[in-house]
């Protein structure tokens, strides 16, 4: 069998193919619409069993969409897993071409465990873009407020007036984006099921549905692992065991769940009792809130599992 790895950068797409032959095949294409079509034609000719990609911000998305639409078996490799694979192989080189080869080797070794990427519905793709844009706008709003405070101390009235105009524009865009997010959530029955839980408002529900792959919806353990809310333990000989958060998932998803945890401990008696039990055992406040966020996500997945079971009982496809 042949396995392909593609390293995606802003200017280039580096393709590596490995099979039983000792020498891998390496090709480079520009990361443009024409380059992506040429790469697709090469893959159609070479027919790899799997194509492995590593997420790279937004640069991999057009290629990922093209490959999925043409029904190639594409696996998105978790960067955390790829880094562990690199370390296990003793690799020290870090170039685009070498990373493509490493991805191909990863697919060759773990092909039995890979999950094929499926293109999410358009509503979820739009929701993900809106959630990211909202976060950018919120960051800009905080930055403008900080600038305004500094300018007020400096006594610059003209600059303050310009900042006020920019702030009004950003607030207007925030309101528009939040209205669009609310409209999209209204079309997703899963959102209604999630928001019935204390601590889960539109922002938390939108982040979970946008950033958690649909194949993990309702699967509590895997969802918590993907979100990076599971602990990693370290123990060696007589050394004291350490446990820390893996943090290997989307940071925005963890931030929104943490925000949900803050609300849950105020309004949900069971979550509040759980939080105070952790504090009484010597946990710091932040550690206890992260544990509440973990529990909240698992509850959300349980709610989705119940929703899907109800749909099956009612004979809804």
N, C-alpha and C positions, 0 to 999 in steps of 0.2 A: 504493500500500500504506500501511497504518496501522501505526505503531510506538508502543509504550507504554513508559514509564519509571515506575517506582514507587520513591519514596524512603520508606524505612521508619524510623520513630522509635518510641519506646515508646508515645506517645499516639496517633500518627496514621500514616495511609498516604496519601501524596500521589501522585496519579496524573496523568500528563501524556501526551497523545497527539498525535503529529504525523503529518501526511500531506502531500498536495500542496497542501492549503489553507494560506494564509499564517498563519492564526491557530490556535495549538494549543488543544486542549481540556484543561482542568484540573479535577480533582475531588479532594475530600478525604474520607477515611473514617476512623472510629475504628479503632485497632488492637485490635479485640475480635473474638470469634467472629462476632458479627452484622455488624460492619463488614467483615470479610474476605469474608463471604458476599455482601454487597452489592457489594463491589468485583468479585468473581467474576462476578456477574450483569451488571455494567456491561461487563466484558471480553467476556463471551459475546455481548452485544448488539453491541459495537463491532468485534469480531473482528480484533484486531491480528495482524500477521504474526509479531511478536516482542514479548515482554515482557522488559525489562531490569531487573535488580535489582542492588543493591550489597550485599554481605554486611555486616550490622551486628550483630555479636555473636550473641545468641540471638533478637533481636526479629524477624528476617526469617524464621525457620524455620517457624512455623506457616503463614504465607502461602505460602512456597515449596512446602511439602508439599501444600497445598490446590491450588495451580496445577498442580503436577506430576501430582497424582492426577486432575485434570480435563483432562489432555493438552494443556495450552497450551504453546507453544514459549517456554520461559523460559531466559534466559541470565543467569548470575551473572557480573557484570562485575568483573574484578580492580580493586580500588581504585587500584592503581598505574597501570593503563591509563587509568582514568577521570580521574585527576589529570593525566596527560599530555595527554589530550583537552581538558580544561578549559584548560590552559595554551596549547595550540595554538590554541584558539578565542579566546584573550584574555579569558576570562571572569573577572570579579572578584567577582561576587555569590556568596554561599554561604548560601542559605536552603533549607529543605526543598522548597518548591515549585520553586525554580530547579534544585535537584539532580535532581528528577524529570524536568524538561524536558531537562536535560543527558543523562540516561540514555536518554531517548527519542531524542534526536538521535544519541547514540552508536550505538544500535541501527539507526537509519536509515542512517548512514554505513557501518557495518561489518557489516551483516546477513549478507553473504556469508561472513564469517569467524566468525560466532558459533557456539557449540556449545550444543545444547539440553541443559538439565539433566535428568538422569534420577534418580529417587528411589532411593537406595541400598537394598539389602536391609535388613530390620529388624535383622539381626545386626550389620551394620556401623554402623547408627545407634546401637545400644546400645553398641557398642564405643567409638565416638567420645565418647559421653556419659561412659562409665566412665573413659576415658583422661583427659578433662578434669577429672573429679571427683577422680581419683587425684592429679593434679598439684596441685589445690587442697588436698587433705589433706596432701600432702607439704610444701607451703608452710606450712600451719598447724603441722605437726609441728616444722619448723625454727624458726618464730616462738616456739612454746612453750618449746623448748630454750633459746633466747636469753633469754626472760623468766625462766626458771628460774635461769640463770646470774646474771642481774642481781639476782634476789631473794635468792639465796644470799649474794651479796656484801653485800646490805642487812641480812641476818639476819632476814628475816620468815618464820618457820616456818609460820604459818597460810596465807599466800598460796602458799607452796611446796607445801603439801599439796594445795591446790585445783588448782594447775597439774599436779601429778602425776596427779591424777584425770582431768583433761582430756587429758593426754598418753596415758594408758592407753586412754581412749575413742577418741582419734584413731588410735592404733596398731591398735586392734581393727577400726575401720572400714577402715583401709588394708589390713589382712590380708583382710578380706571382699571389698573391691573387687578386690584383686589375684587372689583366687581366682576371682572372676567373669570377670575378663579372661582368665585361663588357660583357663577352661571355654569361653569364646567362641573363643579361638584354636584350641582343639582341634577345633572344628567347621569351621575354615577350612583347607583343604589348602594354600593359599598360605602360611599361617603356618609350616607345617612346612618348606616349601621354603626360606623365608627364614632360619629359625633354624638351618639346616644350615651357614650361613656363619659364620666366626669374627667375633665382635664383634656379632652380631645375637642378642640375647636377647629374652625376652618383651616387655620395655618398648619396645625399638626396633622389633620386628616389629609390635606393637600400634599404635604411633604412625604407622608408615608405612601400615598398612592402614586405620587410622581417619581419617587426615588427608590422605592422598593420594587424589584422586578415582579411582574404579575404572577410568575410561576411560584413565588414564595408567599403569596397572599394566603393566609390561613395556616401557614406552617411556622409555628411559633419559634421552635428551636433554630431553624435555618434563618429565619428573619432576624432574630437577635444576633446571630453570628455575622450575617451580612452587614448589619448596622454597626458592627464593632462594639457591641455592648456586652460581650462575653469576656470573662477574665482569662488571662493567660498565666499559667503557673510556671515558676522556675524553682527547681530544687536540684541540688547536686551534692552528694555526700553529706557532710555535716553542715553545709551552708544552710542558713535559715531560708525557708521557702518564701518566695515573693509572689504576689498575685497582682496583676495590673490589667487595665482595660486594653483590649487588642487594638481598638481605634483603627480598624482596617476597612471600614465602610465609609459612606459619604458623610463628611463632617456636618453638613447642613441638616441631614436627617437626625443626627445625634443632638444637635443644638435645639431643634424643634421638639424632640422628645423630652429633652431636659426642661424646656419651657412648659411642656405639658405636665411634667412631674411637679413643677412648682405650683401649678394650679390644682393638680390632683390632691396634693397633701393639705391644701386649704379647704377643699370642697368634698372630698371623698373620705368618710370616716375610716374605712378599711385601709386605704392608702396612708392616711395620717397615722394610724396605729402601727402599720408596718414601718413607716419612716422613724417613729419614735422608738420602736423596738431596736432598730439598727443603731440609733444614737445611744441607747442605753447599753449596747454591747461595745461601745467605744469607737464606732465609726464616726468619721468626720462628716459634717453636713453635706459637703459635696459628694462624698462617697455614697451616703445614704440616698441622696437625690438621684444619682446615677442608677442605683439599684431600683429606685421607684420608676425611673424611665424605662429600665429593662422590663420590669413587671408590667408597666403600662403597655409597652409594645406587645408583649405576650398576650395580654388581655385583648388588645385590638385584633390580633391574629385569631384568638379564640372566638371573638365576635364574628369575624369573617367566616370562620369555619362553620359556625352555627347558621349564619345566613345562607351559605351554600347548601348546607344540609336541608334547610327549610325549602329552598328552591327545588332541590331534587325530590323531596317528598311531595311537593305540589306539581311535579312533572314539568317544571320550567327548564328549557334547554339552556 
